[in-house]
Amino acid sequence: MQIFVDADACPVVRIVEEIAEKYHIRTTLLCDTNHVLNSDYSEVIVVGAGADAVDYKLISLCHKGDIVVSQDYGVAAMALGKGAYAIHQSGKWYTDANIDQMLMERHLNKKARRSSGKNHMKGPRKRTEEDDVRFAESFEKLVLKGGTLE
């Protein structure tokens, strides 16, 4: 098992690394040239800033049984298709049972924004310590689940 993080502006990188280090799991952070990262634990891969470049690189690297951390439903769907696990930065697991509905909701919301002429959305609410705790608990459960299935 290996962990791959879609790390462009990802607020849970530190938490992922702490848990990965605890269980001695190789971790790779992927970012584009606009979000260069440094890490004492993880391998960092920097890709060009092209649209979805990080997403496609991450999917090309992950395999069955790996864990992908991403807020992008499309990336999660591709990871699930490869037999990997996927988790959102909120701690919600992407699964074969919920990904189709999530993708459809994303599509319908985008369509509604286009038709209304509203291109600006309010950003996400400020992340709290409770959000971090919830993610850490959920992520650690996923790591333990993944480790038992290999």
KOLKOL-417960 format. One record per residue (C-alpha): x, y, z. Coordinates in steps of 0.001 Angstrom, whole numbers, plus 500000, padded with zeros to 6 digits. Layout:
! residues N
XYZ;...
END
This chain:
! residues 150
500000500000500000;501101503514499202;499422506865499809;499061509479497075;497924513005497906;496519515486495398;498389518097497409;497581521335495562;496137523478498373;495323520343500415;494766521229504085;495395517703505456;498914516962504170;500421517180507672;497807514803509097;498313512315506255;502063512341506808;501759511848510570;499549508793510154;501593507437507242;504779507736509280;503111506016512248;502362502979510046;505515503250507887;503593503771504643;505268505331501623;503603508612500761;503774510733497644;502578514328497442;501738515572493966;501482519274493166;501881521569490210;504497524273489755;502172526824491388;502087524928494717;505603523646495295;505850521671498547;508647520368500724;508457517358502997;510774515563505381;508724512356505069;507011512135501699;508276512005498174;507180515174496377;506422515089492663;505979518434490916;504238518370487550;503532521090485000;500740523532485716;498501522275482894;494835521612483521;494446518325485435;498166517482485076;498433516531488762;495258514450488541;496453512388485586;499930511881487048;498452510704490351;496156508227488612;499022506919486480;500985506137489661;498346504614491932;497500500920491991;495022498552493555;495094498819497346;496700502284497420;495020505239499112;494304508475497258;493550511704499125;491730514207496910;488831516614496987;488274515996493261;485418513554492589;486811512757489141;490178511740490589;488385509665493215;486302507914490547;489409507028488524;491196505789491663;488237503581492574;488264502258489017;491846501110489559;490926499364492818;492445502029495058;490764503570498090;489880507256497986;489122509784500712;488078513439500682;489808515994502917;486592516075504971;487163512424505891;484340511097503690;485307507905501910;484558507707498226;483078504300497409;481591502483494461;478233502979496206;478436506805496426;480706508046493639;478106508048490842;475723510203492865;478533512587493822;479596512969490193;475997513576489116;475482516228491804;478696517954490709;477504517931487105;474052519284487971;475488522021490192;477886523100487445;475048523114484926;472881525224487266;475707527734487803;476223528065484049;472541528626483331;472159531213486098;475206533167485005;476719532809488476;480329531876488065;481404532820491550;480676530561494443;481343531198498073;484492529405499069;484503526629501622;483967527553505246;487055527990507388;488554524660508403;488291523902512121;490221521709514517;487169519409514614;487462518994510829;491071517901511263;490173515437514033;487344513983511929;489667513572508937;492443512004511029;490083509431512565;488534508522509227;491887508392507431;493455506152510079;490486503761509818;490975503651506039;494701502960506449;493954500094508833;491251498716506525;493567498916503526;496376497209505371;494176494250506274;492915493682502740;496262493327501027;
END
